Amino acid sequence: MTKFTKLAVLALLGLAIVSTTASADITKGKKLYMKKMKSSCGFSGAKFSAKHTQDEWEEINGAGNFAEEAAKICPGLKLKDKYVPHIYDFAYEFASDSGNVPSC
């Protein structure tokens, strides 16, 4: 019975870890950029995300400064905290060194 319990707890823990990393979405970030940020920024999502490399975006987000950096790039922008993970994933996926170009 203890092997089964350990296996069940391990499976639940693994499922919890997977679900938290998959909570942000690149496509949702693209839609949010187009709807909430494009008018403030005045340029496409490709230009926004290309302002930094993937490593730079990761460092900015890791320090908790993504919203502030977005406001620097797009003056007057007030980004809600609930949008940050999605827009970060969008910016990271289409960063200047990624080779990917968004269609917005």
Biopython code that builds the backbone (N, CA, C, O; Angstrom):
import numpy as np
from Bio.PDB.StructureBuilder import StructureBuilder

atoms = [
    (1, "MET", "N", (0.816, -1.207, 0.000)),
    (1, "MET", "CA", (0.000, 0.000, 0.000)),
    (1, "MET", "C", (0.852, 1.261, 0.000)),
    (1, "MET", "O", (0.448, 2.262, -0.591)),
    (2, "THR", "N", (1.996, 1.248, 0.630)),
    (2, "THR", "CA", (2.825, 2.443, 0.669)),
    (2, "THR", "C", (3.421, 2.757, -0.696)),
    (2, "THR", "O", (3.589, 3.931, -1.027)),
    (3, "LYS", "N", (3.744, 1.759, -1.492)),
    (3, "LYS", "CA", (4.261, 2.019, -2.838)),
    (3, "LYS", "C", (3.198, 2.715, -3.682)),
    (3, "LYS", "O", (3.496, 3.644, -4.432)),
    (4, "PHE", "N", (1.972, 2.260, -3.552)),
    (4, "PHE", "CA", (0.874, 2.870, -4.296)),
    (4, "PHE", "C", (0.664, 4.319, -3.859)),
    (4, "PHE", "O", (0.454, 5.195, -4.698)),
    (5, "THR", "N", (0.718, 4.570, -2.573)),
    (5, "THR", "CA", (0.535, 5.924, -2.054)),
    (5, "THR", "C", (1.654, 6.841, -2.543)),
    (5, "THR", "O", (1.397, 7.969, -2.963)),
    (6, "LYS", "N", (2.899, 6.352, -2.486)),
    (6, "LYS", "CA", (4.028, 7.150, -2.971)),
    (6, "LYS", "C", (3.882, 7.462, -4.461)),
    (6, "LYS", "O", (4.146, 8.581, -4.900)),
    (7, "LEU", "N", (3.465, 6.474, -5.217)),
    (7, "LEU", "CA", (3.275, 6.663, -6.649)),
    (7, "LEU", "C", (2.169, 7.682, -6.926)),
    (7, "LEU", "O", (2.311, 8.524, -7.813)),
    (8, "ALA", "N", (1.080, 7.612, -6.180)),
    (8, "ALA", "CA", (-0.028, 8.547, -6.355)),
    (8, "ALA", "C", (0.392, 9.969, -6.008)),
    (8, "ALA", "O", (0.037, 10.908, -6.720)),
    (9, "VAL", "N", (1.139, 10.138, -4.931)),
    (9, "VAL", "CA", (1.607, 11.466, -4.530)),
    (9, "VAL", "C", (2.582, 12.011, -5.566)),
    (9, "VAL", "O", (2.523, 13.191, -5.911)),
    (10, "LEU", "N", (3.466, 11.175, -6.059)),
    (10, "LEU", "CA", (4.411, 11.591, -7.085)),
    (10, "LEU", "C", (3.695, 12.009, -8.364)),
    (10, "LEU", "O", (4.073, 12.997, -8.994)),
    (11, "ALA", "N", (2.673, 11.271, -8.747)),
    (11, "ALA", "CA", (1.902, 11.606, -9.944)),
    (11, "ALA", "C", (1.182, 12.948, -9.771)),
    (11, "ALA", "O", (1.165, 13.764, -10.693)),
    (12, "LEU", "N", (0.601, 13.174, -8.619)),
    (12, "LEU", "CA", (-0.081, 14.444, -8.356)),
    (12, "LEU", "C", (0.906, 15.616, -8.363)),
    (12, "LEU", "O", (0.606, 16.686, -8.893)),
    (13, "LEU", "N", (2.068, 15.405, -7.779)),
    (13, "LEU", "CA", (3.081, 16.443, -7.773)),
    (13, "LEU", "C", (3.546, 16.758, -9.193)),
    (13, "LEU", "O", (3.686, 17.926, -9.555)),
    (14, "GLY", "N", (3.781, 15.743, -9.983)),
    (14, "GLY", "CA", (4.187, 15.935, -11.380)),
    (14, "GLY", "C", (3.127, 16.667, -12.176)),
    (14, "GLY", "O", (3.445, 17.549, -12.974)),
    (15, "LEU", "N", (1.879, 16.311, -11.968)),
    (15, "LEU", "CA", (0.774, 16.968, -12.664)),
    (15, "LEU", "C", (0.668, 18.439, -12.257)),
    (15, "LEU", "O", (0.382, 19.296, -13.094)),
    (16, "ALA", "N", (0.896, 18.728, -10.991)),
    (16, "ALA", "CA", (0.844, 20.114, -10.520)),
    (16, "ALA", "C", (1.947, 20.950, -11.157)),
    (16, "ALA", "O", (1.719, 22.103, -11.524)),
    (17, "ILE", "N", (3.128, 20.383, -11.289)),
    (17, "ILE", "CA", (4.242, 21.116, -11.897)),
    (17, "ILE", "C", (3.976, 21.384, -13.373)),
    (17, "ILE", "O", (4.229, 22.487, -13.857)),
    (18, "VAL", "N", (3.475, 20.399, -14.080)),
    (18, "VAL", "CA", (3.193, 20.550, -15.510)),
    (18, "VAL", "C", (2.103, 21.590, -15.732)),
    (18, "VAL", "O", (2.201, 22.389, -16.663)),
    (19, "SER", "N", (1.084, 21.599, -14.913)),
    (19, "SER", "CA", (-0.018, 22.538, -15.118)),
    (19, "SER", "C", (0.387, 23.976, -14.855)),
    (19, "SER", "O", (-0.174, 24.881, -15.473)),
    (20, "THR", "N", (1.340, 24.226, -13.962)),
    (20, "THR", "CA", (1.748, 25.601, -13.703)),
    (20, "THR", "C", (2.626, 26.145, -14.817)),
    (20, "THR", "O", (2.562, 27.340, -15.107)),
    (21, "THR", "N", (3.437, 25.320, -15.448)),
    (21, "THR", "CA", (4.282, 25.816, -16.521)),
    (21, "THR", "C", (3.505, 26.021, -17.811)),
    (21, "THR", "O", (3.934, 26.785, -18.676)),
    (22, "ALA", "N", (2.385, 25.360, -17.950)),
    (22, "ALA", "CA", (1.597, 25.486, -19.172)),
    (22, "ALA", "C", (0.474, 26.508, -19.031)),
    (22, "ALA", "O", (-0.445, 26.534, -19.850)),
    (23, "SER", "N", (0.540, 27.346, -18.002)),
    (23, "SER", "CA", (-0.558, 28.277, -17.769)),
    (23, "SER", "C", (-0.522, 29.496, -18.678)),
    (23, "SER", "O", (-1.568, 30.097, -18.922)),
    (24, "ALA", "N", (0.632, 29.880, -19.182)),
    (24, "ALA", "CA", (0.729, 31.028, -20.083)),
    (24, "ALA", "C", (0.666, 30.547, -21.525)),
    (24, "ALA", "O", (0.985, 29.396, -21.823)),
    (25, "ASP", "N", (0.250, 31.445, -22.416)),
    (25, "ASP", "CA", (-0.005, 31.044, -23.796)),
    (25, "ASP", "C", (0.494, 32.123, -24.759)),
    (25, "ASP", "O", (0.167, 33.301, -24.612)),
    (26, "ILE", "N", (1.286, 31.706, -25.742)),
    (26, "ILE", "CA", (1.839, 32.621, -26.732)),
    (26, "ILE", "C", (0.743, 33.253, -27.580)),
    (26, "ILE", "O", (0.766, 34.457, -27.835)),
    (27, "THR", "N", (-0.208, 32.446, -28.013)),
    (27, "THR", "CA", (-1.301, 32.950, -28.849)),
    (27, "THR", "C", (-2.138, 33.964, -28.095)),
    (27, "THR", "O", (-2.540, 34.984, -28.654)),
    (28, "LYS", "N", (-2.404, 33.682, -26.817)),
    (28, "LYS", "CA", (-3.161, 34.640, -26.013)),
    (28, "LYS", "C", (-2.359, 35.925, -25.834)),
    (28, "LYS", "O", (-2.926, 37.017, -25.839)),
    (29, "GLY", "N", (-1.041, 35.799, -25.675)),
    (29, "GLY", "CA", (-0.179, 36.976, -25.568)),
    (29, "GLY", "C", (-0.224, 37.823, -26.824)),
    (29, "GLY", "O", (-0.240, 39.052, -26.755)),
    (30, "LYS", "N", (-0.244, 37.167, -27.968)),
    (30, "LYS", "CA", (-0.334, 37.892, -29.254)),
    (30, "LYS", "C", (-1.652, 38.652, -29.345)),
    (30, "LYS", "O", (-1.679, 39.816, -29.744)),
    (31, "LYS", "N", (-2.745, 37.988, -28.973)),
    (31, "LYS", "CA", (-4.059, 38.641, -29.010)),
    (31, "LYS", "C", (-4.115, 39.808, -28.028)),
    (31, "LYS", "O", (-4.657, 40.868, -28.341)),
    (32, "LEU", "N", (-3.546, 39.602, -26.831)),
    (32, "LEU", "CA", (-3.529, 40.682, -25.844)),
    (32, "LEU", "C", (-2.692, 41.856, -26.330)),
    (32, "LEU", "O", (-3.064, 43.011, -26.121)),
    (33, "TYR", "N", (-1.565, 41.573, -26.977)),
    (33, "TYR", "CA", (-0.742, 42.661, -27.508)),
    (33, "TYR", "C", (-1.547, 43.467, -28.520)),
    (33, "TYR", "O", (-1.577, 44.696, -28.467)),
    (34, "MET", "N", (-2.192, 42.769, -29.435)),
    (34, "MET", "CA", (-2.949, 43.467, -30.480)),
    (34, "MET", "C", (-4.099, 44.274, -29.891)),
    (34, "MET", "O", (-4.387, 45.379, -30.351)),
    (35, "LYS", "N", (-4.754, 43.724, -28.876)),
    (35, "LYS", "CA", (-5.941, 44.376, -28.329)),
    (35, "LYS", "C", (-5.595, 45.467, -27.308)),
    (35, "LYS", "O", (-6.214, 46.531, -27.309)),
    (36, "LYS", "N", (-4.621, 45.213, -26.446)),
    (36, "LYS", "CA", (-4.355, 46.113, -25.325)),
    (36, "LYS", "C", (-3.129, 47.002, -25.492)),
    (36, "LYS", "O", (-3.053, 48.063, -24.873)),
    (37, "MET", "N", (-2.163, 46.589, -26.321)),
    (37, "MET", "CA", (-0.897, 47.297, -26.344)),
    (37, "MET", "C", (-0.560, 47.985, -27.662)),
    (37, "MET", "O", (0.150, 48.990, -27.662)),
    (38, "LYS", "N", (-1.046, 47.475, -28.765)),
    (38, "LYS", "CA", (-0.623, 47.976, -30.076)),
    (38, "LYS", "C", (-0.898, 49.471, -30.238)),
    (38, "LYS", "O", (-0.066, 50.199, -30.781)),
    (39, "SER", "N", (-2.049, 49.929, -29.775)),
    (39, "SER", "CA", (-2.369, 51.357, -29.924)),
    (39, "SER", "C", (-1.459, 52.226, -29.057)),
    (39, "SER", "O", (-1.081, 53.321, -29.472)),
    (40, "SER", "N", (-1.104, 51.761, -27.869)),
    (40, "SER", "CA", (-0.189, 52.521, -27.002)),
    (40, "SER", "C", (1.227, 52.538, -27.551)),
    (40, "SER", "O", (1.927, 53.549, -27.479)),
    (41, "CYS", "N", (1.638, 51.400, -28.102)),
    (41, "CYS", "CA", (3.013, 51.279, -28.603)),
    (41, "CYS", "C", (3.193, 51.978, -29.940)),
    (41, "CYS", "O", (4.212, 52.626, -30.174)),
    (42, "GLY", "N", (2.214, 51.848, -30.809)),
    (42, "GLY", "CA", (2.319, 52.479, -32.117)),
    (42, "GLY", "C", (3.099, 51.662, -33.131)),
    (42, "GLY", "O", (3.401, 52.153, -34.218)),
    (43, "PHE", "N", (3.429, 50.420, -32.790)),
    (43, "PHE", "CA", (4.120, 49.548, -33.731)),
    (43, "PHE", "C", (3.696, 48.108, -33.507)),
    (43, "PHE", "O", (3.012, 47.791, -32.535)),
    (44, "SER", "N", (4.109, 47.247, -34.414)),
    (44, "SER", "CA", (3.663, 45.853, -34.395)),
    (44, "SER", "C", (4.287, 45.066, -33.251)),
    (44, "SER", "O", (5.247, 45.506, -32.618)),
    (45, "GLY", "N", (3.727, 43.910, -33.006)),
    (45, "GLY", "CA", (4.251, 43.008, -31.987)),
    (45, "GLY", "C", (5.637, 42.507, -32.321)),
    (45, "GLY", "O", (6.423, 42.195, -31.427)),
    (46, "ALA", "N", (5.944, 42.428, -33.610)),
    (46, "ALA", "CA", (7.277, 41.999, -34.028)),
    (46, "ALA", "C", (8.336, 42.993, -33.551)),
    (46, "ALA", "O", (9.398, 42.591, -33.075)),
    (47, "LYS", "N", (8.050, 44.284, -33.679)),
    (47, "LYS", "CA", (8.993, 45.303, -33.222)),
    (47, "LYS", "C", (9.114, 45.301, -31.708)),
    (47, "LYS", "O", (10.210, 45.461, -31.170)),
    (48, "PHE", "N", (7.983, 45.117, -31.010)),
    (48, "PHE", "CA", (8.001, 45.092, -29.546)),
    (48, "PHE", "C", (8.858, 43.946, -29.036)),
    (48, "PHE", "O", (9.745, 44.151, -28.208)),
    (49, "SER", "N", (8.600, 42.755, -29.521)),
    (49, "SER", "CA", (9.319, 41.585, -29.018)),
    (49, "SER", "C", (10.787, 41.591, -29.432)),
    (49, "SER", "O", (11.619, 40.996, -28.748)),
    (50, "ALA", "N", (11.113, 42.248, -30.529)),
    (50, "ALA", "CA", (12.496, 42.296, -31.008)),
    (50, "ALA", "C", (13.343, 43.336, -30.271)),
    (50, "ALA", "O", (14.524, 43.495, -30.579)),
    (51, "LYS", "N", (12.763, 44.035, -29.317)),
    (51, "LYS", "CA", (13.529, 45.023, -28.549)),
    (51, "LYS", "C", (14.593, 44.350, -27.677)),
    (51, "LYS", "O", (15.574, 44.989, -27.296)),
    (52, "HIS", "N", (14.406, 43.069, -27.359)),
    (52, "HIS", "CA", (15.345, 42.336, -26.510)),
    (52, "HIS", "C", (15.548, 40.922, -27.050)),
    (52, "HIS", "O", (14.758, 40.427, -27.854)),
    (53, "THR", "N", (16.618, 40.289, -26.592)),
    (53, "THR", "CA", (16.854, 38.879, -26.908)),
    (53, "THR", "C", (16.063, 38.018, -25.921)),
    (53, "THR", "O", (15.506, 38.528, -24.950)),
    (54, "GLN", "N", (16.020, 36.717, -26.178)),
    (54, "GLN", "CA", (15.307, 35.818, -25.274)),
    (54, "GLN", "C", (15.910, 35.857, -23.873)),
    (54, "GLN", "O", (15.182, 35.867, -22.881)),
    (55, "ASP", "N", (17.235, 35.879, -23.791)),
    (55, "ASP", "CA", (17.887, 35.941, -22.482)),
    (55, "ASP", "C", (17.547, 37.234, -21.741)),
    (55, "ASP", "O", (17.324, 37.223, -20.530)),
    (56, "GLU", "N", (17.510, 38.330, -22.465)),
    (56, "GLU", "CA", (17.170, 39.610, -21.839)),
    (56, "GLU", "C", (15.727, 39.617, -21.348)),
    (56, "GLU", "O", (15.454, 40.078, -20.240)),
    (57, "TRP", "N", (14.793, 39.108, -22.167)),
    (57, "TRP", "CA", (13.393, 39.030, -21.738)),
    (57, "TRP", "C", (13.270, 38.142, -20.495)),
    (57, "TRP", "O", (12.528, 38.460, -19.566)),
    (58, "GLU", "N", (14.004, 37.031, -20.490)),
    (58, "GLU", "CA", (13.950, 36.117, -19.355)),
    (58, "GLU", "C", (14.471, 36.788, -18.086)),
    (58, "GLU", "O", (13.895, 36.624, -17.011)),
    (59, "GLU", "N", (15.551, 37.536, -18.212)),
    (59, "GLU", "CA", (16.121, 38.246, -17.072)),
    (59, "GLU", "C", (15.167, 39.330, -16.564)),
    (59, "GLU", "O", (14.986, 39.479, -15.355)),
    (60, "ILE", "N", (14.566, 40.073, -17.468)),
    (60, "ILE", "CA", (13.623, 41.135, -17.099)),
    (60, "ILE", "C", (12.419, 40.547, -16.371)),
    (60, "ILE", "O", (12.002, 41.061, -15.333)),
    (61, "ASN", "N", (11.865, 39.468, -16.918)),
    (61, "ASN", "CA", (10.701, 38.842, -16.301)),
    (61, "ASN", "C", (11.071, 38.190, -14.967)),
    (61, "ASN", "O", (10.300, 38.250, -14.009)),
    (62, "GLY", "N", (12.231, 37.580, -14.909)),
    (62, "GLY", "CA", (12.678, 36.941, -13.668)),
    (62, "GLY", "C", (12.855, 37.925, -12.531)),
    (62, "GLY", "O", (12.640, 37.585, -11.368)),
    (63, "ALA", "N", (13.245, 39.139, -12.865)),
    (63, "ALA", "CA", (13.404, 40.190, -11.860)),
    (63, "ALA", "C", (12.065, 40.841, -11.499)),
    (63, "ALA", "O", (11.999, 41.674, -10.595)),
    (64, "GLY", "N", (11.000, 40.457, -12.210)),
    (64, "GLY", "CA", (9.679, 41.025, -11.933)),
    (64, "GLY", "C", (9.475, 42.401, -12.533)),
    (64, "GLY", "O", (8.621, 43.161, -12.076)),
    (65, "ASN", "N", (10.251, 42.725, -13.549)),
    (65, "ASN", "CA", (10.189, 44.063, -14.141)),
    (65, "ASN", "C", (9.598, 44.085, -15.543)),
    (65, "ASN", "O", (9.830, 45.037, -16.288)),
    (66, "PHE", "N", (8.844, 43.068, -15.918)),
    (66, "PHE", "CA", (8.330, 43.019, -17.284)),
    (66, "PHE", "C", (7.367, 44.167, -17.569)),
    (66, "PHE", "O", (7.468, 44.808, -18.614)),
    (67, "ALA", "N", (6.445, 44.432, -16.667)),
    (67, "ALA", "CA", (5.463, 45.503, -16.885)),
    (67, "ALA", "C", (6.156, 46.866, -16.995)),
    (67, "ALA", "O", (5.761, 47.704, -17.806)),
    (68, "GLU", "N", (7.194, 47.084, -16.172)),
    (68, "GLU", "CA", (7.922, 48.341, -16.222)),
    (68, "GLU", "C", (8.680, 48.492, -17.545)),
    (68, "GLU", "O", (8.715, 49.575, -18.128)),
    (69, "GLU", "N", (9.288, 47.392, -18.012)),
    (69, "GLU", "CA", (10.014, 47.438, -19.278)),
    (69, "GLU", "C", (9.061, 47.679, -20.444)),
    (69, "GLU", "O", (9.382, 48.418, -21.375)),
    (70, "ALA", "N", (7.884, 47.049, -20.387)),
    (70, "ALA", "CA", (6.886, 47.274, -21.433)),
    (70, "ALA", "C", (6.442, 48.730, -21.430)),
    (70, "ALA", "O", (6.204, 49.309, -22.490)),
    (71, "ALA", "N", (6.328, 49.328, -20.242)),
    (71, "ALA", "CA", (5.949, 50.741, -20.149)),
    (71, "ALA", "C", (7.050, 51.653, -20.682)),
    (71, "ALA", "O", (6.759, 52.722, -21.218)),
    (72, "LYS", "N", (8.322, 51.240, -20.541)),
    (72, "LYS", "CA", (9.427, 52.020, -21.117)),
    (72, "LYS", "C", (9.376, 51.976, -22.640)),
    (72, "LYS", "O", (9.584, 52.987, -23.311)),
    (73, "ILE", "N", (9.097, 50.794, -23.172)),
    (73, "ILE", "CA", (9.048, 50.635, -24.625)),
    (73, "ILE", "C", (7.825, 51.341, -25.195)),
    (73, "ILE", "O", (7.892, 51.962, -26.256)),
    (74, "CYS", "N", (6.715, 51.239, -24.486)),
    (74, "CYS", "CA", (5.446, 51.839, -24.918)),
    (74, "CYS", "C", (5.006, 52.853, -23.863)),
    (74, "CYS", "O", (4.287, 52.485, -22.934)),
    (75, "PRO", "N", (5.408, 54.095, -23.974)),
    (75, "PRO", "CA", (5.071, 55.105, -22.967)),
    (75, "PRO", "C", (3.557, 55.219, -22.752)),
    (75, "PRO", "O", (2.776, 55.211, -23.703)),
    (76, "GLY", "N", (3.173, 55.323, -21.502)),
    (76, "GLY", "CA", (1.771, 55.460, -21.159)),
    (76, "GLY", "C", (1.028, 54.145, -21.006)),
    (76, "GLY", "O", (-0.168, 54.141, -20.715)),
    (77, "LEU", "N", (1.713, 53.038, -21.198)),
    (77, "LEU", "CA", (1.080, 51.722, -21.099)),
    (77, "LEU", "C", (0.954, 51.311, -19.641)),
    (77, "LEU", "O", (1.909, 51.423, -18.871)),
    (78, "LYS", "N", (-0.222, 50.838, -19.267)),
    (78, "LYS", "CA", (-0.438, 50.279, -17.938)),
    (78, "LYS", "C", (-0.892, 48.836, -18.142)),
    (78, "LYS", "O", (-2.035, 48.581, -18.521)),
    (79, "LEU", "N", (0.006, 47.909, -17.890)),
    (79, "LEU", "CA", (-0.222, 46.496, -18.139)),
    (79, "LEU", "C", (-0.688, 45.805, -16.865)),
    (79, "LEU", "O", (-0.011, 45.873, -15.839)),
    (80, "LYS", "N", (-1.828, 45.148, -16.924)),
    (80, "LYS", "CA", (-2.355, 44.428, -15.762)),
    (80, "LYS", "C", (-1.497, 43.198, -15.488)),
    (80, "LYS", "O", (-0.962, 42.575, -16.406)),
    (81, "ASP", "N", (-1.379, 42.864, -14.208)),
    (81, "ASP", "CA", (-0.558, 41.723, -13.798)),
    (81, "ASP", "C", (-1.016, 40.407, -14.415)),
    (81, "ASP", "O", (-0.192, 39.536, -14.692)),
    (82, "LYS", "N", (-2.314, 40.254, -14.632)),
    (82, "LYS", "CA", (-2.809, 38.997, -15.180)),
    (82, "LYS", "C", (-2.424, 38.808, -16.650)),
    (82, "LYS", "O", (-2.474, 37.686, -17.155)),
    (83, "TYR", "N", (-2.044, 39.878, -17.341)),
    (83, "TYR", "CA", (-1.632, 39.783, -18.741)),
    (83, "TYR", "C", (-0.142, 39.481, -18.900)),
    (83, "TYR", "O", (0.280, 38.986, -19.945)),
    (84, "VAL", "N", (0.651, 39.773, -17.877)),
    (84, "VAL", "CA", (2.109, 39.679, -17.970)),
    (84, "VAL", "C", (2.610, 38.305, -18.414)),
    (84, "VAL", "O", (3.447, 38.253, -19.316)),
    (85, "PRO", "N", (2.149, 37.179, -17.834)),
    (85, "PRO", "CA", (2.700, 35.883, -18.270)),
    (85, "PRO", "C", (2.468, 35.593, -19.751)),
    (85, "PRO", "O", (3.334, 35.026, -20.417)),
    (86, "HIS", "N", (1.317, 35.976, -20.261)),
    (86, "HIS", "CA", (0.998, 35.707, -21.661)),
    (86, "HIS", "C", (1.810, 36.604, -22.600)),
    (86, "HIS", "O", (2.344, 36.134, -23.604)),
    (87, "ILE", "N", (1.900, 37.872, -22.276)),
    (87, "ILE", "CA", (2.652, 38.792, -23.127)),
    (87, "ILE", "C", (4.147, 38.507, -23.025)),
    (87, "ILE", "O", (4.880, 38.666, -24.001)),
    (88, "TYR", "N", (4.600, 38.087, -21.843)),
    (88, "TYR", "CA", (5.998, 37.675, -21.713)),
    (88, "TYR", "C", (6.292, 36.482, -22.626)),
    (88, "TYR", "O", (7.297, 36.483, -23.338)),
    (89, "ASP", "N", (5.432, 35.476, -22.611)),
    (89, "ASP", "CA", (5.638, 34.312, -23.485)),
    (89, "ASP", "C", (5.669, 34.731, -24.951)),
    (89, "ASP", "O", (6.472, 34.220, -25.732)),
    (90, "PHE", "N", (4.798, 35.659, -25.320)),
    (90, "PHE", "CA", (4.782, 36.189, -26.680)),
    (90, "PHE", "C", (6.106, 36.882, -27.000)),
    (90, "PHE", "O", (6.712, 36.611, -28.037)),
    (91, "ALA", "N", (6.558, 37.777, -26.115)),
    (91, "ALA", "CA", (7.801, 38.513, -26.343)),
    (91, "ALA", "C", (8.995, 37.568, -26.385)),
    (91, "ALA", "O", (9.897, 37.744, -27.204)),
    (92, "TYR", "N", (9.007, 36.574, -25.514)),
    (92, "TYR", "CA", (10.111, 35.610, -25.478)),
    (92, "TYR", "C", (10.151, 34.773, -26.755)),
    (92, "TYR", "O", (11.224, 34.549, -27.315)),
    (93, "GLU", "N", (9.012, 34.320, -27.208)),
    (93, "GLU", "CA", (8.941, 33.466, -28.404)),
    (93, "GLU", "C", (9.394, 34.210, -29.656)),
    (93, "GLU", "O", (9.990, 33.608, -30.549)),
    (94, "PHE", "N", (9.120, 35.507, -29.730)),
    (94, "PHE", "CA", (9.437, 36.277, -30.925)),
    (94, "PHE", "C", (10.548, 37.305, -30.675)),
    (94, "PHE", "O", (10.594, 38.342, -31.335)),
    (95, "ALA", "N", (11.437, 37.017, -29.727)),
    (95, "ALA", "CA", (12.548, 37.911, -29.413)),
    (95, "ALA", "C", (13.478, 38.062, -30.616)),
    (95, "ALA", "O", (13.388, 37.309, -31.585)),
    (96, "SER", "N", (14.364, 39.036, -30.536)),
    (96, "SER", "CA", (15.226, 39.359, -31.680)),
    (96, "SER", "C", (16.123, 38.204, -32.110)),
    (96, "SER", "O", (16.468, 38.109, -33.288)),
    (97, "ASP", "N", (16.506, 37.334, -31.199)),
    (97, "ASP", "CA", (17.392, 36.233, -31.542)),
    (97, "ASP", "C", (16.672, 34.903, -31.764)),
    (97, "ASP", "O", (17.325, 33.871, -31.922)),
    (98, "SER", "N", (15.344, 34.911, -31.779)),
    (98, "SER", "CA", (14.598, 33.653, -31.905)),
    (98, "SER", "C", (14.458, 33.172, -33.345)),
    (98, "SER", "O", (14.356, 31.971, -33.595)),
    (99, "GLY", "N", (14.453, 34.102, -34.284)),
    (99, "GLY", "CA", (14.236, 33.727, -35.685)),
    (99, "GLY", "C", (12.773, 33.608, -36.039)),
    (99, "GLY", "O", (12.449, 33.331, -37.194)),
    (100, "ASN", "N", (11.873, 33.808, -35.085)),
    (100, "ASN", "CA", (10.429, 33.740, -35.327)),
    (100, "ASN", "C", (9.889, 35.150, -35.516)),
    (100, "ASN", "O", (10.370, 36.101, -34.899)),
    (101, "VAL", "N", (8.888, 35.271, -36.373)),
    (101, "VAL", "CA", (8.264, 36.578, -36.630)),
    (101, "VAL", "C", (6.749, 36.416, -36.484)),
    (101, "VAL", "O", (6.141, 35.597, -37.173)),
    (102, "PRO", "N", (6.138, 37.201, -35.584)),
    (102, "PRO", "CA", (4.684, 37.104, -35.417)),
    (102, "PRO", "C", (3.957, 37.781, -36.565)),
    (102, "PRO", "O", (4.530, 38.600, -37.282)),
    (103, "SER", "N", (2.711, 37.435, -36.728)),
    (103, "SER", "CA", (1.916, 38.007, -37.822)),
    (103, "SER", "C", (0.981, 39.096, -37.303)),
    (103, "SER", "O", (-0.205, 39.116, -37.633)),
    (104, "CYS", "N", (1.521, 39.995, -36.492)),
    (104, "CYS", "CA", (0.670, 41.097, -36.000)),
    (104, "CYS", "C", (1.380, 42.422, -36.107)),
    (104, "CYS", "O", (0.819, 43.455, -35.741)),
]
sb = StructureBuilder()
sb.init_structure("model")
sb.init_model(0)
sb.init_chain("A")
sb.init_seg("    ")
for serial, (resi, resn, name, xyz) in enumerate(atoms, 1):
    if name == "N":
        sb.init_residue(resn, " ", resi, " ")
    sb.init_atom(name, np.array(xyz, "f"), 0.0, 1.0, " ", f" {name:<3s}", serial, name[0])
structure = sb.get_structure()
